[in-house]
Amino acid sequence: MADAKVPYRSLLTVRALTPSLAGDFLGFFDHERGPAFADNPEWANCYCQFYHTPKAVDWAARGGADNRAAMAGRIAAAEMEGFLAYAGGTGDGTREVVGWLNAQPRNKLPHCFDRMRLAPTPLELPDFKAAQIVCFVIHPQWRRRGVARALLDAACESLARRGIESIEAYPFKAGDSEAATDHYHGPLPLFIEAGFGIVREEPTMTVVRKSLTPP
Ligand SMILES: CC(C)(COP(=O)(O)OP(=O)(O)OC[C@H]1O[C@@H](n2cnc3c(N)ncnc32)[C@H](O)[C@@H]1OP(=O)(O)O)[C@@H](O)C(=O)NCCC(=O)NCCS
C-alpha cells in the first residue's frame, strides 16, 4: 500500500535538516534559481521564516534577504529543524531537493500559534516532547506523487526515534479547493490517512494530532 501511495519512493530520500544541509535548503528556496516557489513568486520571500517570527514584528516589512539571512543563521546555529526530500539519491552528485517539511518540537516554534491566530492546544507533555507541523513545500513538478506522504512518514519515524511522543498539524479548511497554496499546512486527508485524529475544529483550520511510539 505504501508504495502505491508513494510511487516514486525508491527515488526519494528524506533527510533531517542539519547545518551541513543549509545550502540545499537555501538553494531550494532561492527563487531566482530554486524551484520551491517557481509557480508562486509572491510567497518566495518567506524562506519558511513566517512561523518563526514574533507577531510584534511586521511581517509585510520583511524582504526575502531579511528572511534568508534569519533562516541561514537559524540553520547554522542548529536551531532550525525540519525535513528535506531529495530525488535521485544522496551523495552521487545528482540529488535534487523536491520537498520541504517544517516539523519540529514545539519549543522551537514559540510564535506559531500567534501567527496562526489559534489558541495553543493544551497538551500534557513538555514542549520538547511534542512536535508541530507548520509547512510543506513540494517542488511544483513533483506534486501529487507522494512526496508530502514520504516526508510525513519519515518525519514521524525520525521524531519518534528521538523520543518525541506526539505530533500535531493544522490543515486548512479549504473546501473542495485543490489549489496547492490552500494546503500548505498539509491536506487533511494526508494526516487522517497517516493515523492523525481530529483534536479541535477551528473556523479556518482543523487541529489534528498523532501519538508517536519509538520504532
Ligand atoms: C499541498 C502539497 C504540500 C501536497 O504535496 P504533494 O507531495 O503533492 O502531496 P502527496 O502527493 O503526498 O498527496 C497526499 C494526499 O494529500 C492530498 N492532496 C495533495 N495535494 C492536494 C491538493 N492540491 N489539493 C487537495 N488535496 C491534496 C490528497 O489526499 C493526496 O492523496 P492522493 O494523491 O492519493 O489523492 C503541495 O501541493 C505543495 O507543496 N503545495 C504548495 C505549498 C506552499 O505553497 N507552501 C509554501 C508556504 S509559504
The ligand as an SDF file (V2000), in Angstrom:
LIG
                    3D

 48 50  0  0  0  0  0  0  0  0999 V2000
   -0.1340   20.6250   -0.6820 C   0  0  0  0  0  0  0  0  0  0  0  0
    1.1910   19.9240   -1.0100 C   0  0  0  0  0  0  0  0  0  0  0  0
    2.1070   20.0090    0.1850 C   0  0  0  0  0  0  0  0  0  0  0  0
    0.8910   18.4360   -1.3030 C   0  0  0  0  0  0  0  0  0  0  0  0
    2.1210   17.7750   -1.5520 O   0  0  0  0  0  0  0  0  0  0  0  0
    2.1870   16.5050   -2.5370 P   0  0  0  0  0  0  0  0  0  0  0  0
    3.5390   15.9080   -2.4500 O   0  0  0  0  0  0  0  0  0  0  0  0
    1.6980   16.8780   -3.8700 O   0  0  0  0  0  0  0  0  0  0  0  0
    1.1300   15.5500   -1.8190 O   0  0  0  0  0  0  0  0  0  0  0  0
    1.0130   13.9700   -1.9860 P   0  0  0  0  0  0  0  0  0  0  0  0
    1.2320   13.5860   -3.4150 O   0  0  0  0  0  0  0  0  0  0  0  0
    1.8610   13.2810   -0.9700 O   0  0  0  0  0  0  0  0  0  0  0  0
   -0.5360   13.7690   -1.6530 O   0  0  0  0  0  0  0  0  0  0  0  0
   -1.0190   13.1250   -0.4840 C   0  0  0  0  0  0  0  0  0  0  0  0
   -2.5150   13.3940   -0.3620 C   0  0  0  0  0  0  0  0  0  0  0  0
   -2.7420   14.7500    0.0320 O   0  0  0  0  0  0  0  0  0  0  0  0
   -3.9200   15.2430   -0.6340 C   0  0  0  0  0  0  0  0  0  0  0  0
   -3.5340   16.3170   -1.5550 N   0  0  0  0  0  0  0  0  0  0  0  0
   -2.3200   16.5260   -2.1260 C   0  0  0  0  0  0  0  0  0  0  0  0
   -2.3350   17.6360   -2.8780 N   0  0  0  0  0  0  0  0  0  0  0  0
   -3.5700   18.1420   -2.7760 C   0  0  0  0  0  0  0  0  0  0  0  0
   -4.1980   19.2890   -3.3390 C   0  0  0  0  0  0  0  0  0  0  0  0
   -3.5290   20.1260   -4.1540 N   0  0  0  0  0  0  0  0  0  0  0  0
   -5.4820   19.5110   -3.0470 N   0  0  0  0  0  0  0  0  0  0  0  0
   -6.1770   18.6670   -2.2490 C   0  0  0  0  0  0  0  0  0  0  0  0
   -5.6280   17.5600   -1.6750 N   0  0  0  0  0  0  0  0  0  0  0  0
   -4.3440   17.3080   -1.9430 C   0  0  0  0  0  0  0  0  0  0  0  0
   -4.5330   14.0600   -1.3640 C   0  0  0  0  0  0  0  0  0  0  0  0
   -5.3920   13.3860   -0.4750 O   0  0  0  0  0  0  0  0  0  0  0  0
   -3.2940   13.2340   -1.6510 C   0  0  0  0  0  0  0  0  0  0  0  0
   -3.5870   11.8790   -1.8720 O   0  0  0  0  0  0  0  0  0  0  0  0
   -3.9300   11.3530   -3.3910 P   0  0  0  0  0  0  0  0  0  0  0  0
   -2.9540   11.9790   -4.3330 O   0  0  0  0  0  0  0  0  0  0  0  0
   -3.7630    9.8770   -3.2610 O   0  0  0  0  0  0  0  0  0  0  0  0
   -5.3290   11.8170   -3.6480 O   0  0  0  0  0  0  0  0  0  0  0  0
    1.8460   20.5640   -2.2750 C   0  0  0  0  0  0  0  0  0  0  0  0
    0.8760   20.7500   -3.2720 O   0  0  0  0  0  0  0  0  0  0  0  0
    2.5170   21.9060   -2.0210 C   0  0  0  0  0  0  0  0  0  0  0  0
    3.7150   21.9760   -1.7950 O   0  0  0  0  0  0  0  0  0  0  0  0
    1.7470   22.9960   -2.1140 N   0  0  0  0  0  0  0  0  0  0  0  0
    2.3250   24.3420   -2.0080 C   0  0  0  0  0  0  0  0  0  0  0  0
    2.5570   24.6530   -0.5640 C   0  0  0  0  0  0  0  0  0  0  0  0
    3.0790   26.0530   -0.3740 C   0  0  0  0  0  0  0  0  0  0  0  0
    2.6610   26.9660   -1.0430 O   0  0  0  0  0  0  0  0  0  0  0  0
    3.9930   26.1930    0.5840 N   0  0  0  0  0  0  0  0  0  0  0  0
    4.6170   27.4480    0.8680 C   0  0  0  0  0  0  0  0  0  0  0  0
    4.0980   28.0990    2.0790 C   0  0  0  0  0  0  0  0  0  0  0  0
    4.9660   29.6420    2.3350 S   0  0  0  0  0  0  0  0  0  0  0  0
  1  2  1  0
  2  3  1  0
  2  4  1  0
  2 36  1  0
  4  5  1  0
  5  6  1  0
  6  7  2  0
  6  8  1  0
  6  9  1  0
  9 10  1  0
 10 11  2  0
 10 12  1  0
 10 13  1  0
 13 14  1  0
 14 15  1  0
 15 16  1  0
 15 30  1  0
 16 17  1  0
 17 18  1  0
 17 28  1  0
 18 19  1  0
 18 27  1  0
 19 20  2  0
 20 21  1  0
 21 22  1  0
 21 27  2  0
 22 23  1  0
 22 24  2  0
 24 25  1  0
 25 26  2  0
 26 27  1  0
 28 29  1  0
 28 30  1  0
 30 31  1  0
 31 32  1  0
 32 33  2  0
 32 34  1  0
 32 35  1  0
 36 37  1  0
 36 38  1  0
 38 39  2  0
 38 40  1  0
 40 41  1  0
 41 42  1  0
 42 43  1  0
 43 44  2  0
 43 45  1  0
 45 46  1  0
 46 47  1  0
 47 48  1  0
M  END
$$$$
